[in-house]
Amino acid sequence: MAPAVSLRQGLDHDVYQLIKILEEKSNDGKPFRSVTHAYEAVKRSNSSLSRKKKQVLNDSIDRALQVRKQELREDSSDSEAALEEADDEISKLEDQRFQLNRQMTKLWNTNTSSSGSHASKKRRIQAEDGDQKASQSAGEIGETPTSRANGAANDESVSELTHKTPSQKKTPRPTRYKVEHVSEPVRLGGLDRIRDGLLLQLESMLKGEHIWGPKELEQIPGILVSGPTGVGKTSLVRLIASQLEVPIVSAAECFDNQERMEKSFTEAVDEAMRLAPCIMLVDDLDHYASKPGSAKHGDSHMQMVKLFQRQVERMRKESPSHRPVVLMATTSNITDLHSEMTKCGWFEQTISIKVPDAAARREIFNAVLPNSDTLHEIDVEKLVKYTNGYVGSDIKALIRGASQRLATRIIQIKDENSVSDGDVAMASNEGASSRLTMEDFLLTIEEFTPSLRKEGFTAIPNVSWDQVGALKQARKQLTTSIIGPIKDPEKYLNWGIKKPSGVILWGPPGCGKTLIAQAVANEAQASFILISGPELLNKYVGESERAVRELFERARLSAPCILFFDEIDSLVSRREGSSSESGVRVVNALLTELDGARGRKGVYVIGTTNRLDMIDEAMLRPGRLNKHIYVGLPDADERVDILETIVRSSRPNTSQAELDYLAKVARDVRSSSFSGADLHALFVEAAEHGLSRSYVDNVLQFTEEDWEYALNNTKPSVQNPIT
């Protein structure tokens, strides 16, 4: 095929010939990489061309280099990197050809003894040398008497050279798409309802009869599977493909290289139509087709959207109705996805997978735990309780971690037994320690960080009601508004209570508002997200509202979920007279979410504040944060309860006599204005004094002296409490 760029004039031909010579002499046989390098080589040469004008010479050099590259290029669609690789291969081939000619020259002076090897040597040389002249020279060498005289020896030499010479055939470029025929069973738990519905739908699409009428009505809609990372979106698609016995064409990698994007995705679509009926899958679609303004958006994303729509439209037009291709994609953040991808005709249907609840986690453990013969006293219910907020991939990683502990323990036992006597004892020890135990899981959980916790979720606080003294009225109201609907939703639905409540805990600082919220989260065993006001505020327009939307979206996917806004007054202060536009926008965004415009089922909001009057009035209306619970300074009886709770929790070995004395301390007039935090400071002061005293008298119990010292040195933190 003629090159796209040709040599125009006599000067071009002279420059072309000189470039070829200079490549061999001054550039180690490699093509010049740029016009500048070639121009400098020409100027250093003794050729008359070096005296030509620079602009004229550079133009000719440029055309000559392009012709040289076209001669070396085998694949016109290769990138520059691939072209350089081809250049290097050709240079190596030239060197090997030179060695072959030199080796053949050594054979010219040998005697002729046989002519039987002539034809085979000639064929070998011709097969390895694509150049016609080299083939003719090799043929002439084969016909000389010298070469015929030593046919056997020459055959061996040429065979060795033939073996060493690499083939000129270029290795095909690997495809960007992947085809998977899922034959092994996919273990998946906690998604039975979604799996059954999707399986029935896809079976009708891929295996059913299309009798709806015109082709436009038979158009198969795309399916988008949305959910947090690790919940099993891709595993669900693989499970469906396995049960329907159809292949999956994974095309996500087609969009990694912007230059080859169109070619790669076109090849993937062609392969999907060839394998139909099948599923075409794009994992993490939001990474390649995010909306403008999002953090993931890049220059190639709009190009990808247009390419995607163009190729999918072609696929739907060219695919016969009896061999359909179902388009599926996954995303971990549907709010970041370009709106064009979810419009009518593309991904019309969205399947949302939420963070597994207790029942789903139980199913996942039963599905992925190893054979029961390897388990030893595993309490699955206890594991379910300790893994709140874990997704499927976290549970699998947890089991791998526990199994790794088991493997380490077995190796240690074998090492210990290798130096000990007694085969019976060794067998007994190995049998008892070669199974997974509950301790393996609990130790792994302590060191493991679930994926959602890395994305803003907070570990469920290890605070129980036993650690909260007094506050019985607040506890009762929170049980009714938050804990009850989470633990027994059917009963609340029976009474027509459908919308989750919002609660404001307000009162002086240090009275236990945050402690109560933590105890509620622990009691309900729901997903828990802790938010401090400033982390949602952003000076850039629209970013604060986006943060609020993403926060509630995460909560919806993790329902039931408790959103805990500590010091909420810093986030939703009164809008009238506010100088902060971002603060006003955040209030508006929160009001929209609290009203349930995007759905608020299973999302409970708790806020704390010292000043209820500082919060925007719209936030406190019914249906939003309408439950207001005052948490004030404790009275005398409550101070006794709080102080006893603090001492029991902090010092479990405290004697009953010491606990009995606490009533006198708590009712002392000097502690009458103490908050819960002040009472804890009182205990610390007494404990430090007792520790110092014990070095002298060796008495390891609280004494009256310790508490007197603490009462005299602890001052109330709330000076003007609200009543």
C-alpha positions in Angstrom: 0.0 0.0 0.0 1.4 3.4 -1.0 2.4 5.7 1.9 0.1 8.6 2.8 3.2 10.9 2.6 5.4 10.9 -0.5 8.7 12.4 -1.5 7.9 15.5 -3.6 11.1 16.5 -5.4 14.7 15.6 -6.1 15.9 17.1 -2.9 13.5 14.9 -0.9 15.0 11.8 -2.5 18.5 12.9 -1.8 17.6 13.7 1.8 15.8 10.3 2.2 18.9 8.4 1.0 21.2 10.4 3.3 18.9 9.8 6.3 19.1 6.1 5.7 22.9 6.2 5.6 23.2 8.4 8.7 20.8 6.1 10.6 23.3 3.2 10.1 26.4 5.3 10.7 25.6 7.7 13.5 22.3 6.5 15.0 23.1 2.8 15.7 20.7 1.7 12.9 17.7 3.3 14.6 15.4 5.8 13.0 15.7 9.4 14.0 13.1 10.4 16.6 12.7 14.0 15.5 13.5 16.5 12.7 15.9 18.3 15.0 18.0 15.2 15.6 18.1 14.4 11.9 19.0 18.0 10.9 21.9 18.0 13.3 23.2 14.7 11.9 22.9 16.1 8.3 24.8 19.3 9.3 27.6 17.2 10.9 28.0 15.2 7.7 30.2 16.0 4.7 27.3 15.9 2.3 26.5 18.9 0.1 23.0 18.9 1.6 24.4 20.3 4.8 24.8 23.7 3.0 21.1 23.9 2.1 18.9 26.5 3.8 17.6 25.4 7.1 13.8 25.8 6.4 14.0 24.0 3.0 16.2 21.2 4.5 13.9 20.8 7.5 10.8 20.4 5.3 12.5 17.7 3.3 13.8 16.0 6.4 10.3 16.0 7.8 8.8 14.3 4.8 11.7 11.8 4.6 11.2 10.8 8.3 7.5 10.3 7.8 8.1 8.1 4.8 10.6 6.1 6.9 8.1 5.7 9.7 5.4 4.6 7.2 7.8 1.9 5.9 8.2 0.5 9.4 4.6 0.9 10.6 2.5 -2.3 10.3 -0.5 -1.2 12.2 -1.7 2.3 11.2 -3.8 2.6 14.4 -0.9 2.0 16.8 0.0 4.6 19.3 3.4 6.3 19.3 4.6 3.9 22.0 3.7 0.9 19.9 5.4 2.5 16.9 8.7 2.9 18.9 8.5 -0.8 19.9 8.1 -1.8 16.3 11.1 0.4 15.3 13.2 -1.4 17.9 12.1 -4.8 16.7 13.0 -3.9 13.1 16.4 -2.6 14.2 17.1 -5.9 16.0 16.0 -7.9 12.9 18.5 -5.9 10.8 21.3 -6.7 13.2 20.4 -10.4 13.1 20.3 -10.3 9.3 23.7 -8.8 9.3 25.0 -11.6 11.5 23.4 -14.2 9.2 25.2 -12.8 6.2 28.5 -12.7 8.0 28.1 -16.3 9.1 27.3 -17.4 5.5 30.4 -15.6 4.3 32.5 -17.9 6.5 31.1 -20.9 4.7 32.2 -19.9 1.2 35.6 -21.5 1.4 34.4 -25.0 2.4 34.4 -28.0 0.0 31.3 -29.3 -1.7 30.1 -32.8 -0.7 26.4 -32.8 -1.0 23.7 -30.8 -2.7 20.8 -32.3 -0.9 20.7 -29.5 1.7 20.6 -26.7 -0.9 16.9 -26.4 -1.2 16.2 -26.5 2.6 18.9 -23.9 3.3 17.5 -21.6 0.7 13.9 -22.0 2.0 15.1 -21.2 5.6 16.9 -18.1 4.5 14.0 -16.9 2.4 11.6 -17.5 5.2 13.6 -15.4 7.6 14.5 -12.6 5.2 11.5 -10.5 4.0 13.8 -8.5 1.7 13.9 -9.9 -1.9 17.6 -9.0 -2.4 18.6 -10.9 0.7 16.7 -13.9 -0.5 18.4 -13.9 -3.8 21.8 -13.5 -2.2 21.1 -16.4 0.1 20.1 -18.5 -3.0 23.3 -17.7 -4.8 25.3 -18.7 -1.7 23.4 -22.0 -1.5 24.4 -22.8 -5.2 28.2 -22.4 -4.7 30.3 -25.5 -4.7 31.6 -24.7 -1.3 28.2 -24.7 0.4 27.2 -28.0 -1.3 30.4 -29.6 -0.2 29.5 -29.3 3.5 25.8 -29.7 3.4 25.4 -31.3 6.8 27.6 -28.9 8.7 26.0 -25.9 7.0 22.5 -27.3 7.7 23.3 -27.4 11.4 24.7 -23.8 11.4 21.8 -22.4 9.5 19.3 -24.3 11.6 20.8 -22.7 14.7 20.6 -19.3 13.2 17.1 -19.9 12.0 16.0 -20.9 15.5 17.5 -17.8 17.0 16.0 -15.4 14.5 12.7 -14.1 15.8 9.5 -14.2 13.7 8.6 -11.0 12.0 4.9 -11.6 12.7 3.7 -9.1 15.2 1.9 -10.2 18.3 -1.8 -9.2 18.2 -2.7 -6.4 20.6 -4.7 -7.7 23.5 -8.4 -6.7 23.6 -9.6 -4.2 26.2 -12.8 -6.1 26.9 -13.1 -9.4 28.7 -15.4 -12.3 28.0 -16.4 -14.5 31.0 -18.4 -17.7 30.9 -19.4 -18.1 34.6 -19.3 -21.9 35.2 -18.5 -22.1 38.9 -21.3 -21.3 41.4 -21.3 -17.8 42.9 -21.8 -17.7 46.6 -24.0 -14.7 47.5 -26.1 -14.1 50.5 -28.6 -11.5 51.7 -29.8 -10.6 48.2 -32.4 -13.3 47.6 -35.3 -11.0 46.9 -33.4 -8.8 44.5 -31.8 -11.9 42.8 -35.1 -13.6 42.2 -36.7 -10.6 40.7 -33.8 -9.8 38.5 -33.4 -13.4 37.4 -37.0 -13.6 36.3 -36.7 -10.3 34.4 -33.5 -11.2 32.6 -34.7 -14.7 31.8 -37.7 -13.1 30.0 -35.3 -10.7 28.2 -32.7 -13.2 27.1 -34.7 -16.5 26.8 -38.3 -15.4 26.4 -40.4 -14.8 23.3 -40.6 -11.2 21.9 -44.2 -10.8 20.9 -44.8 -7.2 21.8 -45.1 -6.0 18.3 -42.9 -3.4 16.6 -39.2 -3.5 17.2 -39.3 -0.1 19.0 -41.5 -1.7 21.6 -39.1 -4.7 22.0 -36.2 -2.5 22.9 -34.5 -4.0 26.0 -33.8 -1.3 28.6 -30.5 -1.1 30.4 -30.3 -2.0 34.0 -28.2 0.0 36.5 -27.2 -1.7 39.8 -26.5 0.9 42.4 -25.1 0.5 45.9 -22.0 1.1 48.2 -18.7 -0.5 47.3 -18.6 -4.2 48.3 -22.3 -5.0 48.6 -22.1 -7.5 45.8 -23.3 -5.6 42.6 -20.9 -7.4 40.2 -21.3 -10.7 42.0 -25.1 -10.4 41.5 -24.6 -10.0 37.7 -22.2 -13.0 37.6 -24.7 -15.1 39.6 -27.5 -14.2 37.1 -25.2 -15.0 34.1 -24.3 -18.3 35.7 -27.9 -19.4 36.3 -29.0 -18.3 32.8 -25.9 -19.8 31.2 -25.0 -16.7 29.2 -21.6 -15.0 28.8 -20.6 -11.6 30.2 -18.7 -9.1 28.0 -17.0 -6.7 30.5 -16.3 -3.4 28.8 -15.1 -1.1 31.6 -11.4 -1.3 30.6 -12.3 0.0 27.1 -12.6 3.5 28.6 -9.2 3.6 30.4 -7.3 4.8 27.3 -8.8 7.9 25.7 -7.0 7.5 22.4 -8.1 3.9 21.9 -11.5 4.3 23.6 -13.7 4.3 20.4 -11.9 1.3 18.8 -11.9 -0.8 22.0 -15.6 -0.2 22.8 -16.6 -0.8 19.2 -14.8 -4.2 19.4 -16.5 -5.0 22.6 -19.9 -4.2 21.1 -19.1 -6.4 18.1 -18.1 -9.2 20.4 -21.3 -8.9 22.4 -23.4 -9.1 19.3 -21.4 -12.2 18.1 -22.0 -13.9 21.5 -25.6 -12.9 21.9 -27.7 -13.7 23.8 -25.4 -12.3 26.5 -24.9 -9.6 29.1 -22.7 -6.5 28.4 -21.4 -5.1 31.7 -19.7 -1.8 32.5 -18.4 -1.8 36.1 -18.2 1.5 38.0 -19.9 3.5 35.3 -19.7 6.7 37.4 -15.9 6.6 37.0 -16.1 7.0 33.3 -19.4 9.0 32.8 -19.7 11.4 35.7 -21.6 14.6 35.5 -19.9 17.9 35.0 -18.8 19.5 38.3 -18.4 16.2 40.1 -15.0 15.3 41.6 -14.6 12.4 39.2 -15.4 14.4 36.0 -12.6 14.4 33.4 -12.1 15.6 29.9 -12.9 12.2 28.4 -16.2 11.7 30.2 -18.4 13.6 27.7 -16.7 11.8 24.9 -17.4 8.5 26.6 -21.1 9.4 27.0 -21.5 10.2 23.3 -19.5 7.1 22.2 -21.5 4.9 24.6 -24.9 6.1 23.3 -23.8 5.9 19.6 -22.5 2.3 20.0 -25.4 1.0 22.1 -27.8 2.5 19.5 -25.9 0.6 16.8 -26.0 -2.6 18.8 -29.8 -2.3 19.3 -30.4 -1.7 15.6 -28.2 -4.5 14.4 -28.9 -7.2 17.0 -31.7 -9.5 15.9 -34.6 -9.8 18.4 -33.9 -13.5 19.0 -30.3 -12.8 20.0 -30.6 -9.9 22.4 -27.8 -8.2 24.4 -28.8 -6.9 27.8 -26.8 -3.8 28.9 -26.0 -3.6 32.6 -23.8 -1.3 34.7 -22.8 -0.8 38.3 -22.2 2.3 40.2 -21.3 3.1 43.8 -22.5 6.8 43.6 -25.5 7.3 41.4 -25.7 11.0 42.2 -22.4 11.5 40.4 -23.6 9.8 37.2 -24.1 11.9 34.1 -27.8 12.5 33.6 -27.6 11.4 29.9 -26.9 7.9 31.0 -30.1 7.4 33.0 -32.5 9.0 30.5 -35.2 7.0 28.6 -33.6 4.5 26.3 -30.4 3.8 28.2 -30.4 2.8 31.9 -34.0 3.2 32.5 -34.2 0.8 35.5 -32.2 1.2 38.7 -31.8 -1.6 41.2 -30.5 -0.3 44.6 -28.6 -2.6 46.9 -28.4 -1.4 50.5 -25.9 -2.1 53.3 -26.8 -5.5 54.7 -29.0 -5.5 57.8 -28.8 -8.2 60.5 -30.8 -10.7 58.6 -28.8 -10.2 55.4 -25.5 -10.4 57.3 -26.7 -13.7 58.8 -27.3 -15.1 55.3 -23.9 -13.8 54.1 -22.1 -15.6 56.9 -24.0 -18.8 56.3 -23.2 -18.5 52.6 -19.4 -17.8 52.8 -18.3 -19.5 56.0 -16.2 -22.6 55.2 -17.3 -26.1 55.7 -18.9 -26.7 59.1 -16.4 -29.4 59.9 -13.7 -26.7 60.3 -15.8 -24.5 62.6 -15.6 -24.8 66.4 -18.1 -23.0 68.6 -18.8 -20.2 66.2 -21.7 -18.0 67.4 -23.1 -16.6 64.1 -25.6 -14.4 66.0 -22.8 -12.8 67.9 -20.8 -12.2 64.7 -23.9 -10.6 63.2 -24.2 -8.2 66.1 -20.5 -7.2 66.0 -20.4 -6.6 62.2 -23.0 -3.8 61.9 -22.2 -1.7 58.9 -20.2 -4.5 57.2 -20.9 -5.2 53.5 -20.3 -8.5 51.8 -16.7 -7.9 50.8 -16.0 -6.9 54.5 -17.4 -10.2 55.8 -15.3 -12.1 53.3 -12.2 -10.2 54.3 -13.1 -10.9 58.0 -13.3 -14.6 57.3 -10.0 -14.5 55.4 -8.4 -12.7 58.4 -9.7 -15.2 60.9 -8.5 -18.1 58.6 -5.0 -16.5 58.5 -4.9 -16.5 62.3 -5.9 -20.2 62.2 -3.1 -21.0 59.7 -0.5 -19.1 61.8 -1.6 -21.0 64.9 -1.3 -24.4 63.2 2.2 -23.6 62.1 3.2 -22.5 65.6 1.8 -25.7 67.1 3.6 -27.8 64.6 6.9 -26.0 65.3 6.3 -26.5 69.1 5.5 -30.2 68.6 8.4 -30.8 66.4 10.7 -30.5 69.4 8.5 -32.3 71.8 7.7 -36.0 72.4 4.4 -37.8 72.4 2.5 -38.4 69.2 -0.8 -38.8 71.0 -0.5 -35.4 72.7 0.6 -33.8 69.5 -2.4 -35.2 67.6 -4.7 -34.0 70.3 -3.3 -30.5 70.3 -3.5 -30.2 66.5 -7.1 -31.5 66.4 -8.3 -29.0 69.0 -6.5 -26.0 67.4 -7.1 -26.7 63.7 -10.6 -25.2 63.6 -11.8 -21.7 63.4 -12.8 -20.3 66.8 -14.9 -17.4 68.0 -11.7 -15.8 69.3 -10.2 -15.8 65.8 -13.1 -13.7 64.6 -13.2 -11.3 67.6 -9.5 -10.6 67.4 -9.8 -9.9 63.7 -12.8 -7.6 64.2 -10.8 -5.5 66.6 -8.1 -4.8 63.9 -10.5 -4.6 60.9 -11.8 -1.4 59.5 -15.0 -1.9 57.3 -15.1 -0.1 54.0 -18.0 2.1 54.9 -16.2 3.4 57.9 -13.5 4.7 55.5 -16.2 6.6 53.6 -17.6 8.5 56.6 -19.5 6.0 58.7 -18.7 5.8 62.4 -18.3 2.7 64.5 -21.2 2.1 66.7 -20.3 3.6 70.1 -19.5 1.2 72.8 -21.8 3.0 75.2 -24.7 1.2 76.8 -27.6 2.5 79.0 -25.8 1.0 82.0 -23.1 3.7 81.5 -25.7 6.5 81.5 -26.9 7.6 84.9 -30.3 9.3 85.5 -31.9 10.9 82.4 -34.8 8.5 82.6 -37.3 10.9 80.9 -34.9 11.5 78.0 -34.2 7.8 77.7 -38.0 7.0 77.5 -38.6 9.6 74.8 -35.7 8.3 72.7 -36.8 4.7 73.0 -40.2 5.7 71.7 -38.9 8.0 68.9 -35.8 6.2 67.6 -35.1 2.8 69.1 -38.6 1.4 68.9 -39.2 2.1 65.1 -35.8 0.5 64.3 -36.2 -2.6 66.4 -39.9 -3.2 65.9 -41.0 -1.3 62.8 -44.1 -3.5 62.2 -45.8 -2.4 65.4 -45.3 1.3 64.5 -46.6 0.8 61.0 -49.7 -0.9 62.5 -50.4 2.4 64.4 -49.8 4.4 61.2 -46.5 5.8 62.3 -44.5 5.8 59.1 -42.2 8.8 59.0 -39.0 8.7 61.1 -38.8 11.2 63.9 -36.2 13.9 64.3 -35.0 14.7 67.8 -33.1 17.7 69.3 -31.3 17.2 72.6 -30.7 20.6 74.2 -29.4 21.9 77.4 -26.3 23.1 79.2 -22.9 21.7 78.2 -21.6 18.6 80.0 -25.1 17.2 80.9 -24.8 14.0 78.8 -26.4 14.9 75.4 -23.7 13.3 73.3 -23.5 10.3 75.7 -27.3 9.7 75.3 -27.1 9.8 71.5 -24.2 7.2 71.6 -26.2 5.0 73.9 -29.2 5.2 71.5 -27.0 4.1 68.6 -25.6 1.2 70.6 -29.1 0.1 71.7 -30.6 0.3 68.2 -27.6 -1.4 66.6 -28.2 0.8 63.5 -25.7 2.3 61.1 -24.3 5.5 62.7 -22.9 8.6 61.1 -21.4 11.4 63.2 -21.4 14.8 61.6 -19.8 18.0 63.0 -21.3 21.1 61.4 -18.2 22.7 59.8 -17.3 19.6 57.7 -20.4 20.1 55.5 -19.7 23.8 54.9 -17.8 24.7 51.7 -17.1 28.1 50.3 -17.7 27.0 46.7 -21.2 27.4 45.4 -23.2 24.1 45.4 -20.6 22.1 47.2 -22.3 22.3 50.6 -25.6 21.2 49.2 -23.9 18.4 47.4 -22.3 17.2 50.7 -25.8 17.2 52.3 -27.3 15.2 49.5 -24.5 12.7 49.5 -24.8 12.4 53.3 -28.5 11.4 53.2 -27.9 9.2 50.2 -25.3 7.2 52.2 -27.8 7.0 55.1 -30.6 5.8 52.8 -28.4 3.0 51.4 -27.4 2.0 55.0 -30.9 2.2 56.5 -31.8 1.9 59.3 -29.3 4.7 60.0 -28.9 7.4 62.7 -27.5 10.7 61.6 -26.0 12.4 64.6 -25.4 16.2 64.2 -23.2 17.3 67.2 -23.6 21.1 67.9 -26.2 21.4 65.1 -26.7 25.1 65.9 -23.4 25.8 64.1 -24.9 24.3 60.9 -28.5 25.4 60.9 -28.4 28.8 62.6 -31.2 31.3 61.9 -31.2 32.5 58.3 -32.5 36.0 58.9 -29.6 38.4 59.1 -27.1 35.7 58.3 -24.1 36.9 56.4 -23.1 33.4 55.2 -24.7 32.4 52.0 -23.3 28.8 52.3 -25.0 28.5 55.7 -28.4 29.5 54.2 -27.9 27.0 51.3 -27.1 24.2 53.8 -30.3 25.0 55.8 -32.4 24.8 52.6 -30.7 21.5 51.6 -31.3 20.0 55.0 -35.0 21.1 55.0 -35.4 19.4 51.7 -33.9 16.1 52.9 -35.8 16.2 56.2 -39.1 16.7 54.4 -38.3 13.4 52.5 -38.2 14.8 49.0 -35.8 12.1 48.0 -37.1 9.5 50.5 -36.2 9.3 54.2 -37.4 5.8 55.1 -35.2 4.4 57.8 -33.1 7.6 58.3 -33.3 9.0 61.9 -31.8 12.4 62.8 -30.5 13.4 66.2 -29.1 16.8 66.9 -27.5 18.4 70.0 -27.3 22.0 71.0 -26.7 24.3 74.0 -28.9 27.0 72.5 -32.2 25.9 71.0 -33.1 29.5 70.2 -30.1 29.7 67.9 -31.6 27.1 65.5 -33.6 28.2 62.5 -37.3 27.9 63.3 -38.1 26.0 60.1 -35.9 23.1 61.3 -38.0 22.7 64.5 -41.4 22.3 62.8 -43.4 19.1 62.9 -42.1 16.4 60.6 -38.5 17.7 60.9 -36.7 18.0 64.2 -40.0 18.2 66.2 -39.0 16.2 69.3 -37.2 18.6 71.7 -35.7 16.9 74.8 -34.2 19.1 77.5 -31.2 17.6 79.2 -30.5 19.9 82.2 -28.5 19.8 85.3 -29.2 16.7 87.5 -31.0 17.0 90.8 -29.7 15.4 94.0 -31.1 11.9 93.3 -29.8 12.0 89.7 -26.4 13.1 90.9 -26.2 10.1 93.2 -27.2 7.8 90.3 -24.7 9.5 87.9 -21.8 9.4 90.3 -22.4 5.7 91.2 -22.6 4.9 87.5 -19.3 6.7 86.9 -17.5 4.9 89.7 -18.8 1.4 88.8 -17.9 1.9 85.1 -14.4 3.3 85.8 -13.4 1.2 88.8 -15.2 -2.2 88.8 -13.5 -3.4 92.0 -15.0 -0.6 94.1 -16.4 -2.1 97.3 -20.1 -1.6 98.4 -19.0 0.5 101.4 -17.3 2.9 99.0 -20.4 3.0 96.8 -22.6 3.7 99.8 -20.5 6.8 100.7 -21.2 8.3 97.3 -24.7 9.4 98.2 -23.2 11.8 100.8 -20.8 13.2 98.3 -23.5 13.7 95.6 -25.9 15.4 98.0 -23.2 17.8 99.3 -24.1 21.4 98.8 -20.8 22.0 97.0 -21.9 19.7 94.2 -25.4 21.1 93.8 -24.6 22.8 90.5 -22.5 19.9 89.0 -23.3 18.6 85.6 -22.5 15.0 84.5 -19.1 16.1 83.2 -18.4 17.9 86.5 -19.2 14.7 88.5 -16.8 12.8 86.3 -14.1 15.4 87.0 -14.9 15.1 90.7 -14.3 11.3 90.5 -11.0 11.8 88.7 -9.8 14.4 91.3 -10.7 12.0 94.1 -9.0 9.0 92.3 -5.8 11.0 91.8 -5.7 12.0 95.4 -6.3 8.4 96.5 -3.5 7.2 94.3 -1.0 9.6 95.8 -2.2 8.8 99.3 -1.9 5.1 98.8 1.9 5.4 98.3 2.0 6.5 101.9 -0.5 4.5 103.8 -1.0 1.6 101.3 -4.8 1.9 101.6 -6.3 1.0 98.2 -9.9 2.3 98.8 -11.6 5.7 98.5 -11.6 7.5 101.9 -13.5 10.5 103.1 -10.3 12.5 102.8 -10.2 11.8 99.0 -13.7 13.0 98.4 -13.3 16.1 100.6 -10.2 17.0 98.6 -12.1 16.5 95.4 -15.1 18.6 96.5 -12.9 21.5 97.6 -10.9 21.5 94.3 -13.7 20.9 91.7 -15.8 23.8 90.5 -19.0 23.7 88.4 -18.6 24.4 84.7 -22.1 25.8 84.2 -22.4 29.2 85.7 -25.9 30.3 84.6 -27.8 27.1 83.7 -31.1 27.4 81.7 -34.1 26.2 83.7 
